[in-house]
Amino acid sequence: MQEIWPSLFRIVVGLYWLYFASQKWQGVGWMKPLIESTSRANPIPGLHEFLVAVVVPNWLPFALAQAVGETVVAVALILGLATRWAGVLGFLLAANLALTVAFGVNDDGFRWIYYLAVLVNAQVIVSGGGPIALGRFGWVPAWLH
């Protein structure tokens, strides 16, 4: 079990991202009011102003980038391709959510879901793909290992 743990963990984190990505596949219009409200609630100096002045007026490209990023991370982690790079992208996406969306949540307990996402992606970066990963095969291009 110890040998396959990194692979199982990576796959579960990939399924986590797949769930959140799938919420955006039928459209991202529901994200506009969320982006607007969380940008107003954000208490971090500099980030608050960036969200209000740049992200809110250009919400669609940012929402699409989040959806594409989540989908790429999910597929890469589930398949075990470019695992550490996918973990880095997942870490950045999770940090984005932890520094923006989490402040729009009034329940401190629920807010930890966003913070834990940062930690689990950091663990994927450290532990790698594990033994059950397509990236371990020789026929896979080196940049996908």
C-alpha positions, 0 to 999 in steps of 0.5 A: 500500500505504501508504494501506491499511496502517491498514485492513489493520492494523485488520482483523488486530487485529480478527481477533486479538480475534475469535479470543480472543472465540470461545474464550468463546462456548461458555462461560466456565466454563474461565476460573474456575480461570484467574482464581483462579490468576492472581489469586493469582500477581499481584504488583501491590499493590492489584490483587492484593487487588482480584482476590482480594477482588472478581474471584474471588468474582464471576468470572462477570460479569467473564468475561462482560464480557471476552467481550462486550468482545472481541466488540464490539472484534472486530466494530467493528475488522473492519468499521471502525466507531467504530475509535478507540473500539474501539481504546480498549476493546481497549487496556483489555482488553489492559491487563487481560490484561497486568496479570492473565493474563500473570503466570500464564504462566511463559514470559516469551516467551509473556507478550509476547503480552499486552504486544504486544496493548496496543501494537497497540491503541494503534496502532489508536487513533493510526492510525484506521480507514484508507480501507477502513472502513464508518465512512467512509461518509456514511450511517453515524451520526456516533458510528460514524465 
